[in-house]
Amino acid sequence: MKRLEGRVAVVTGAAQGIGAGISRVLASHGATVCLTDIKDSVELTAENICKDYGKARAYRMDVTKAGDVEQAFNKIAKDHGRVDVLVNNAGIYPRRKLVEMDEEFLHQLFEINVFGMFRCAKAVLPGMMERRYGKIVNMSSVTGPMVGTPAGGQTAYGSSKAAVIGFTKALALETAQYMINVNCILPGYVYSPSAFGIRGSKVGEDGEAAMREFGRKIPMCRQGSPEDVGNLVLFLASDESSYLTGSEIVIDGGNILQEEYLGPYSPK
Ligand SMILES: NC(=O)c1ccc[n+]([C@@H]2O[C@H](COP(=O)([O-])OP(=O)(O)OC[C@H]3O[C@@H](n4cnc5c(N)ncnc54)[C@H](O)[C@@H]3O)[C@@H](O)[C@H]2O)c1
């Protein structure tokens, strides 16, 4: 028996990277996955999942637009009847120093990384409360609530990801009586297309090689994969985690356990 057989899951920011990986894992465990994204390429991602993993369908949705969110969730409800699992994954992580930051940058980042979660959760909660069943998984990060990078420029991103933890805990308390589980995930360095630019590779360089090289700084000697995060989401979306709510789970190959970076990790 597949662990999510018969469940309907919605993943935001699912066209690529971690969201696409989560969608592949959930589909391969029997869920019907509704991949949502602002990018049209979400169609192709869903098509590939249908070919190789399981049931998937694409919906265009910008989490910063209340009308878009309402329309997409109405369509999903019409197509699939309900939402059992919501994965609030859509997020951006541009770096900018506070002194160079304008209001527009700050607002856009919070609109996507934080307020988008409010909108999507609000769209699915009435149905989940009525059925007394639901799983909400929010994507935070170790960056902000736990660590920072020496390069700086992360006041906006870090505070948005710390806000996700507060949102998760408050919502978990608010919905526990309806048997709804709300948890969040704090990934460390995960291999994804958007991370190439940030982690040392320049346009035109081999991004994948740069990511592999970067993985040598991590105690488990590799970067995380989108599927690593997907497997944790699978647990949080399944009934195996039914007594877990309001939790923040770090998934980073042991990276934040290091007090300081002393060169490539070499286990004795
Ligand atoms: N990659 C990492 O190392 C890492 C580490 C910690 C946390 N995270 C978090 O994981 C999540 C996914 O990151 P990723 O690395 O896969 O990034 P990514 O850029 O590869 O994927 C993010 C997706 O979100 C979509 N998106 C952006 N704005 C949107 C909007 N307004 N509405 C709907 N979709 C939108 C993008 O189109 C993209 O497909 C983010 O929340 C990020 O902060 C990533």
The ligand as an SDF file (V2000), in Angstrom:
LIG
                    3D

 44 48  0  0  0  0  0  0  0  0999 V2000
   17.8160   25.4570   -2.2600 N   0  0  0  0  0  0  0  0  0  0  0  0
   18.1760   25.5920   -1.0170 C   0  0  0  0  0  0  0  0  0  0  0  0
   19.3240   25.3470   -0.6530 O   0  0  0  0  0  0  0  0  0  0  0  0
   17.1710   26.0350    0.0300 C   0  0  0  0  0  0  0  0  0  0  0  0
   17.5720   26.0260    1.3740 C   0  0  0  0  0  0  0  0  0  0  0  0
   16.6640   26.3970    2.3550 C   0  0  0  0  0  0  0  0  0  0  0  0
   15.3790   26.7630    2.0100 C   0  0  0  0  0  0  0  0  0  0  0  0
   15.0070   26.7710    0.6850 N   0  0  0  0  0  0  0  0  0  0  0  0
   13.6200   27.1470    0.3790 C   0  0  0  0  0  0  0  0  0  0  0  0
   13.0280   26.1370   -0.4070 O   0  0  0  0  0  0  0  0  0  0  0  0
   12.0690   26.7040   -1.2960 C   0  0  0  0  0  0  0  0  0  0  0  0
   12.3750   26.2810   -2.7230 C   0  0  0  0  0  0  0  0  0  0  0  0
   13.6810   26.6990   -3.0740 O   0  0  0  0  0  0  0  0  0  0  0  0
   14.4300   26.2190   -4.4140 P   0  0  0  0  0  0  0  0  0  0  0  0
   15.8610   26.2370   -4.1120 O   0  0  0  0  0  0  0  0  0  0  0  0
   13.7860   25.0110   -4.9480 O   0  0  0  0  0  0  0  0  0  0  0  0
   14.1190   27.4910   -5.3500 O   0  0  0  0  0  0  0  0  0  0  0  0
   13.7460   27.5450   -6.8980 P   0  0  0  0  0  0  0  0  0  0  0  0
   13.8930   28.9760   -7.3100 O   0  0  0  0  0  0  0  0  0  0  0  0
   14.4750   26.5100   -7.6730 O   0  0  0  0  0  0  0  0  0  0  0  0
   12.1990   27.1800   -6.9000 O   0  0  0  0  0  0  0  0  0  0  0  0
   11.2540   28.0710   -6.3800 C   0  0  0  0  0  0  0  0  0  0  0  0
    9.9990   28.0380   -7.2210 C   0  0  0  0  0  0  0  0  0  0  0  0
    9.0890   29.0030   -6.6700 O   0  0  0  0  0  0  0  0  0  0  0  0
    8.4550   29.6500   -7.7530 C   0  0  0  0  0  0  0  0  0  0  0  0
    7.9460   30.9680   -7.3810 N   0  0  0  0  0  0  0  0  0  0  0  0
    8.6520   32.1050   -7.2010 C   0  0  0  0  0  0  0  0  0  0  0  0
    7.8150   33.1310   -6.9630 N   0  0  0  0  0  0  0  0  0  0  0  0
    6.5530   32.6140   -6.9900 C   0  0  0  0  0  0  0  0  0  0  0  0
    5.2590   33.1630   -6.8180 C   0  0  0  0  0  0  0  0  0  0  0  0
    5.0760   34.4750   -6.6040 N   0  0  0  0  0  0  0  0  0  0  0  0
    4.1810   32.3410   -6.8880 N   0  0  0  0  0  0  0  0  0  0  0  0
    4.3450   31.0240   -7.1500 C   0  0  0  0  0  0  0  0  0  0  0  0
    5.5440   30.4490   -7.3260 N   0  0  0  0  0  0  0  0  0  0  0  0
    6.6250   31.2340   -7.2490 C   0  0  0  0  0  0  0  0  0  0  0  0
    9.5470   29.7740   -8.8160 C   0  0  0  0  0  0  0  0  0  0  0  0
    8.9800   30.0090  -10.1090 O   0  0  0  0  0  0  0  0  0  0  0  0
   10.2510   28.4370   -8.6990 C   0  0  0  0  0  0  0  0  0  0  0  0
    9.7150   27.4720   -9.5650 O   0  0  0  0  0  0  0  0  0  0  0  0
   12.1360   28.2130   -1.0540 C   0  0  0  0  0  0  0  0  0  0  0  0
   11.1280   28.5820   -0.1480 O   0  0  0  0  0  0  0  0  0  0  0  0
   13.5080   28.4140   -0.4420 C   0  0  0  0  0  0  0  0  0  0  0  0
   13.5780   29.5720    0.3570 O   0  0  0  0  0  0  0  0  0  0  0  0
   15.8800   26.4220   -0.3040 C   0  0  0  0  0  0  0  0  0  0  0  0
  1  2  1  0
  2  3  2  0
  2  4  1  0
  4  5  1  0
  4 44  2  0
  5  6  2  0
  6  7  1  0
  7  8  2  0
  8  9  1  0
  8 44  1  0
  9 10  1  0
  9 42  1  0
 10 11  1  0
 11 12  1  0
 11 40  1  0
 12 13  1  0
 13 14  1  0
 14 15  2  0
 14 16  1  0
 14 17  1  0
 17 18  1  0
 18 19  2  0
 18 20  1  0
 18 21  1  0
 21 22  1  0
 22 23  1  0
 23 24  1  0
 23 38  1  0
 24 25  1  0
 25 26  1  0
 25 36  1  0
 26 27  1  0
 26 35  1  0
 27 28  2  0
 28 29  1  0
 29 30  1  0
 29 35  2  0
 30 31  1  0
 30 32  2  0
 32 33  1  0
 33 34  2  0
 34 35  1  0
 36 37  1  0
 36 38  1  0
 38 39  1  0
 40 41  1  0
 40 42  1  0
 42 43  1  0
M  CHG  2   8   1  16  -1
M  END
$$$$
